[in-house]
């Protein structure tokens, strides 16, 4: 490895952890050393990285010694326990769980939207929820031109949002159903293959599930718009990878689809996908494995003169999780918001 930063991946064997490893290599992140951390059952396994073979280590009290940046994707309970220890050891933690997102002094960052927020970190930077990130990528460029008054969003969330085990379970369910057998249900409470159901996160007293309220609260924080009106309905659908969203935007005055199309065609991290004659618009099968969020079917809301409709598909594991985390790390390095002592001689 070359001169650079001492990086650790916490949760290195999960779906997002595996993607983090690939992205660090693809994007040539400046790495002096790389430590892969996981549960004891994965310790001792090896994985290739940039022509080398790295051994996975079990989490321990010394795991974050001499580490500058931690990319964490091991779940909320693990992050709550270990992120403060990593910070105490001198590292900056970019956390993919929901553990710190709504903590007031923890930046919640989408680099294309609010990179400057990362400057105010106190050792922890939160990666937003996948659906929030994907929506922000499409809405923020328009919001910059003409502030959004209200957002109504419905999500169509793939199995990848629940991890690698859930993706495999959908495959097993499909095989079982096609063989007239009972489908297994471990990762999800109900069969997802050939089915769909509202997101199975806990319901609040207001009737909204946690996933839906994440979109509401996180978007307000990222946009620095605490009074933004937003309502969400989140649905699990039988898609392996990449989420989709139907978004209705309300502005104070009309926002022409042509103007929105031009803005989004030039927006960073967005690819405009529209062929009206062929009825061809973003699809999760084409968003899978892509860094950019695919946006299209931009049209006037016929029920409201100031309304605009959008449709998007985006890879939940990449931009919705791993890529966003790596981009945050790149912002820290580019703007020198991580200690300069991290650079190896």
C-alpha positions as CSV (number, residue, x, y, z in Angstrom):
1,X,0.0,0.0,0.0
2,X,1.1,3.6,-0.7
3,X,1.4,6.6,1.6
4,X,-1.9,7.8,2.9
5,X,-4.3,7.2,5.7
6,X,-4.6,4.3,8.1
7,X,-8.1,3.0,7.5
8,X,-10.3,0.4,9.3
9,X,-13.5,-1.1,8.0
10,X,-15.8,-2.2,10.9
11,X,-18.2,-4.8,9.6
12,X,-15.9,-5.8,6.8
13,X,-17.7,-9.1,5.9
14,X,-21.2,-7.7,5.4
15,X,-22.8,-6.5,2.1
16,X,-21.8,-2.9,2.7
17,X,-18.4,-3.8,4.1
18,X,-17.6,-5.8,1.1
19,X,-18.6,-2.9,-1.1
20,X,-16.5,-0.5,0.9
21,X,-13.5,-2.6,0.2
22,X,-14.1,-2.6,-3.5
23,X,-14.8,1.1,-3.6
24,X,-11.6,2.0,-1.8
25,X,-9.7,0.1,-4.4
26,X,-11.7,1.5,-7.4
27,X,-11.4,5.1,-6.3
28,X,-7.8,4.8,-5.3
29,X,-8.3,6.2,-1.8
30,X,-5.0,7.1,-0.3
31,X,-4.4,4.2,2.1
32,X,-1.2,3.6,4.1
33,X,-2.7,0.6,5.9
34,X,-6.1,-1.1,6.0
35,X,-7.5,-3.1,8.9
36,X,-10.6,-5.3,8.4
37,X,-12.7,-5.8,11.6
38,X,-15.6,-8.2,12.1
39,X,-17.1,-10.6,14.6
40,X,-15.0,-13.4,16.1
41,X,-16.6,-15.9,13.8
42,X,-15.1,-14.2,10.8
43,X,-11.6,-13.6,12.3
44,X,-8.8,-15.3,10.4
45,X,-10.5,-15.3,7.1
46,X,-8.6,-13.6,4.3
47,X,-9.7,-11.3,1.4
48,X,-7.8,-9.9,-1.5
49,X,-7.2,-6.1,-1.8
50,X,-5.1,-4.4,-4.4
51,X,-2.9,-7.4,-5.0
52,X,-2.4,-8.1,-1.3
53,X,-4.1,-10.6,1.0
54,X,-5.7,-9.1,4.2
55,X,-6.7,-11.0,7.2
56,X,-9.9,-10.2,9.0
57,X,-9.5,-9.4,12.7
58,X,-11.9,-9.7,15.6
59,X,-13.0,-6.5,17.4
60,X,-10.9,-5.8,20.4
61,X,-10.0,-2.9,22.7
62,X,-6.8,-2.3,20.7
63,X,-8.5,-2.6,17.3
64,X,-8.4,1.1,16.6
65,X,-4.9,1.8,17.7
66,X,-3.0,3.8,15.0
67,X,-6.2,4.2,12.9
68,X,-7.1,7.5,11.3
69,X,-10.5,6.8,9.6
70,X,-13.0,4.1,10.5
71,X,-15.7,3.2,8.0
72,X,-18.3,1.5,10.2
73,X,-21.2,-0.7,8.9
74,X,-21.9,-3.2,11.6
75,X,-25.2,-2.1,12.9
76,X,-26.4,0.4,15.5
77,X,-25.6,-1.5,18.7
78,X,-22.1,-2.2,17.6
79,X,-21.5,1.4,16.6
80,X,-22.8,2.7,19.9
81,X,-20.4,0.5,21.7
82,X,-17.3,0.8,19.5
83,X,-17.4,4.2,17.7
84,X,-16.7,6.2,20.9
85,X,-13.7,3.9,21.6
86,X,-12.4,4.5,18.1
87,X,-12.8,8.3,18.6
88,X,-11.0,8.0,21.9
89,X,-8.1,6.3,20.1
90,X,-7.8,9.2,17.7
91,X,-9.9,8.1,14.7
92,X,-12.7,9.8,12.8
93,X,-15.6,7.4,12.4
94,X,-17.9,7.5,9.4
95,X,-20.9,5.5,10.6
96,X,-23.4,3.8,8.4
97,X,-25.9,2.9,11.1
98,X,-28.8,5.0,12.5
99,X,-27.0,5.2,15.9
100,X,-25.8,8.8,15.6
101,X,-27.8,10.4,12.7
102,X,-30.1,12.5,14.8
103,X,-27.6,13.4,17.5
104,X,-27.4,17.2,17.2
105,X,-23.6,17.7,17.2
106,X,-23.0,14.7,14.8
107,X,-22.9,15.8,11.1
108,X,-25.3,13.9,8.8
109,X,-23.7,14.2,5.3
110,X,-24.4,13.7,1.7
111,X,-21.3,15.1,-0.1
112,X,-23.2,16.4,-3.1
113,X,-25.6,18.3,-0.7
114,X,-23.9,19.4,2.5
115,X,-20.1,18.5,2.5
116,X,-19.4,21.6,4.7
117,X,-21.2,19.9,7.6
118,X,-18.4,17.4,7.9
119,X,-16.1,20.2,9.0
120,X,-17.9,20.3,12.4
121,X,-17.4,16.7,13.4
122,X,-16.3,15.7,16.9
123,X,-15.0,12.4,15.8
124,X,-18.2,10.9,14.3
125,X,-19.9,11.6,11.0
126,X,-23.2,9.9,10.2
127,X,-24.1,8.3,6.9
128,X,-27.8,8.9,6.2
129,X,-30.4,6.2,5.6
130,X,-30.3,4.8,2.0
131,X,-33.7,6.1,1.0
132,X,-32.9,9.5,2.3
133,X,-29.6,9.7,0.4
134,X,-31.2,8.7,-2.9
135,X,-34.0,11.2,-2.5
136,X,-31.7,14.0,-1.6
137,X,-29.6,13.4,-4.7
138,X,-32.7,14.1,-6.9
139,X,-34.4,16.8,-4.8
140,X,-31.5,18.9,-3.6
141,X,-30.5,20.3,-7.1
142,X,-34.1,21.5,-7.6
143,X,-34.4,22.8,-4.0
144,X,-31.3,24.9,-4.6
145,X,-33.0,26.7,-7.6
146,X,-36.5,26.9,-6.0
147,X,-37.1,25.8,-2.4
148,X,-39.3,22.8,-2.0
149,X,-42.4,23.4,0.1
150,X,-43.6,19.8,0.5
151,X,-42.4,16.3,-0.4
152,X,-44.6,13.2,-0.7
153,X,-42.4,10.1,-1.4
154,X,-43.2,6.4,-1.8
155,X,-40.3,4.0,-1.7
156,X,-39.9,0.6,-3.4
157,X,-37.1,-1.0,-1.3
158,X,-35.1,-4.0,-2.4
159,X,-33.9,-6.9,-0.2
160,X,-30.4,-5.4,-0.2
161,X,-31.5,-2.9,2.4
162,X,-31.7,-5.7,4.9
163,X,-28.3,-7.1,4.0
164,X,-26.7,-10.0,2.2
165,X,-28.7,-12.6,4.1
166,X,-32.0,-11.1,3.1
167,X,-30.9,-11.1,-0.6
168,X,-30.2,-14.8,-0.4
169,X,-33.5,-15.4,1.4
170,X,-35.4,-13.9,-1.5
171,X,-33.7,-16.3,-3.9
172,X,-34.5,-19.2,-1.6
173,X,-38.1,-18.1,-1.3
174,X,-38.5,-17.8,-5.1
175,X,-37.1,-21.4,-5.6
176,X,-39.4,-22.7,-2.8
177,X,-42.5,-21.0,-4.2
178,X,-41.8,-22.2,-7.7
179,X,-41.5,-25.8,-6.3
180,X,-44.8,-25.4,-4.4
181,X,-42.9,-25.4,-1.1
182,X,-43.3,-23.1,1.9
183,X,-40.8,-20.2,1.6
184,X,-38.4,-19.6,4.5
185,X,-38.9,-16.4,6.5
186,X,-36.0,-15.5,8.7
187,X,-34.6,-12.1,7.5
188,X,-38.1,-10.8,6.8
189,X,-41.4,-11.5,8.7
190,X,-43.2,-12.4,5.5
191,X,-42.2,-13.9,2.1
192,X,-40.9,-11.1,-0.1
193,X,-40.5,-13.2,-3.3
194,X,-43.6,-12.6,-5.5
195,X,-44.9,-10.3,-2.7
196,X,-44.6,-6.9,-1.1
197,X,-45.3,-5.4,2.2
198,X,-44.9,-2.1,4.2
199,X,-41.4,-1.7,5.6
200,X,-41.2,-3.9,8.7
201,X,-39.4,-1.4,11.0
202,X,-41.3,-0.7,14.2
203,X,-44.4,1.5,14.0
204,X,-44.7,4.7,16.0
205,X,-47.8,6.2,17.6
206,X,-48.4,8.4,14.6
207,X,-48.7,5.3,12.4
208,X,-45.4,5.8,10.6
209,X,-42.7,3.2,10.8
210,X,-39.1,4.0,11.7
211,X,-37.9,3.9,8.1
212,X,-40.5,6.5,7.1
213,X,-39.6,8.8,10.0
214,X,-35.9,8.5,9.1
215,X,-36.7,10.0,5.7
216,X,-38.6,12.9,7.3
217,X,-36.2,13.7,10.1
218,X,-32.9,13.1,8.2
219,X,-33.9,15.1,5.2
220,X,-34.8,18.1,7.4
221,X,-31.4,17.8,9.0
222,X,-29.4,17.5,5.8
223,X,-31.3,20.3,4.1
224,X,-31.1,22.5,7.2
225,X,-34.9,22.8,6.8
226,X,-36.5,21.8,10.2
227,X,-39.9,22.9,9.0
228,X,-39.9,21.1,5.6
229,X,-43.2,19.3,5.1
230,X,-42.5,15.7,4.1
231,X,-44.5,12.4,4.3
232,X,-43.2,9.0,3.3
233,X,-44.6,5.5,2.7
234,X,-41.9,2.8,2.6
235,X,-42.5,-0.6,0.9
236,X,-40.4,-3.7,0.6
237,X,-40.6,-5.1,-2.9
238,X,-39.2,-8.4,-4.5
239,X,-36.1,-6.8,-6.0
240,X,-32.7,-8.0,-5.0
241,X,-30.7,-4.8,-5.2
242,X,-31.4,-1.1,-5.8
243,X,-34.2,1.0,-4.3
244,X,-36.7,3.0,-6.3
245,X,-38.8,6.0,-5.3
246,X,-41.8,7.9,-6.6
247,X,-41.4,11.6,-5.5
248,X,-44.0,14.4,-5.6
249,X,-42.6,17.9,-5.0
250,X,-44.7,21.0,-4.3
251,X,-43.1,24.4,-4.8
252,X,-44.4,28.0,-4.1
253,X,-44.7,28.6,-7.8
254,X,-44.7,26.3,-10.9
255,X,-41.4,24.5,-11.7
256,X,-41.4,23.4,-15.3
257,X,-40.5,19.8,-16.1
258,X,-38.1,21.1,-18.8
259,X,-36.2,23.2,-16.3
260,X,-36.1,20.3,-13.8
261,X,-34.8,18.0,-16.5
262,X,-32.0,20.4,-17.5
263,X,-30.9,20.8,-13.9
264,X,-30.9,17.1,-13.1
265,X,-29.1,16.3,-16.3
266,X,-26.2,18.4,-15.0
267,X,-26.4,17.5,-11.3
268,X,-23.4,15.6,-9.8
269,X,-24.1,11.9,-9.0
270,X,-27.3,11.9,-11.1
271,X,-28.0,10.3,-14.5
272,X,-31.1,11.4,-16.4
273,X,-32.9,8.4,-17.9
274,X,-35.9,9.2,-20.1
275,X,-37.2,7.8,-23.3
276,X,-40.9,8.8,-23.5
277,X,-41.6,7.1,-26.8
278,X,-40.3,3.8,-25.5
279,X,-41.8,4.3,-22.0
280,X,-38.3,3.7,-20.7
281,X,-37.3,5.2,-17.3
282,X,-35.1,4.2,-14.4
283,X,-35.2,0.6,-13.3
284,X,-33.5,-1.1,-10.3
285,X,-32.0,-3.7,-12.6
286,X,-30.1,-1.0,-14.4
287,X,-29.2,1.0,-11.3
288,X,-27.6,-2.0,-9.6
289,X,-23.9,-1.6,-9.4
290,X,-24.0,2.0,-10.6
291,X,-22.6,4.9,-8.6
292,X,-25.1,7.5,-10.0
293,X,-28.8,7.7,-9.0
294,X,-31.0,7.3,-12.1
295,X,-33.7,9.9,-12.3
296,X,-36.5,10.3,-14.9
297,X,-40.2,10.4,-15.7
298,X,-40.2,14.1,-14.7
299,X,-43.7,15.4,-15.3
300,X,-46.1,18.1,-14.2
301,X,-48.4,17.0,-11.4
302,X,-51.9,17.4,-13.0
303,X,-53.5,17.8,-9.5
304,X,-51.5,20.8,-8.5
305,X,-50.1,23.8,-10.6
306,X,-46.9,23.9,-8.5
307,X,-46.4,20.2,-8.3
308,X,-43.7,18.1,-10.0
309,X,-43.4,14.3,-10.2
310,X,-40.1,12.3,-10.3
311,X,-39.1,8.7,-10.4
312,X,-35.7,7.3,-9.4
313,X,-33.7,4.1,-8.9
314,X,-30.4,3.9,-7.1
315,X,-28.1,1.3,-5.7
316,X,-28.8,1.0,-2.0
317,X,-25.4,-0.6,-1.3
318,X,-23.3,1.8,-3.3
319,X,-24.6,5.4,-3.2
320,X,-27.2,4.5,-0.5
321,X,-24.4,3.3,1.8
322,X,-20.8,2.4,1.0
323,X,-20.1,5.0,-1.7
324,X,-21.6,7.8,0.3
325,X,-19.3,6.8,3.2
326,X,-16.2,6.7,1.0
327,X,-17.1,10.1,-0.5
328,X,-17.3,11.5,3.0
329,X,-13.8,10.2,3.7
330,X,-12.6,11.8,0.4
331,X,-14.1,15.1,1.6
332,X,-12.2,14.9,4.9
333,X,-9.0,14.2,3.0
334,X,-9.4,16.8,0.3
335,X,-10.3,19.6,2.8
336,X,-7.9,18.4,5.4
337,X,-10.6,17.9,8.0
338,X,-8.9,14.7,9.3
339,X,-5.7,15.1,11.2
340,X,-2.7,15.9,9.0
341,X,-0.7,13.5,11.1
342,X,-2.6,10.8,9.3
343,X,-0.3,11.1,6.3
344,X,2.4,8.6,6.4
345,X,6.0,9.8,5.8
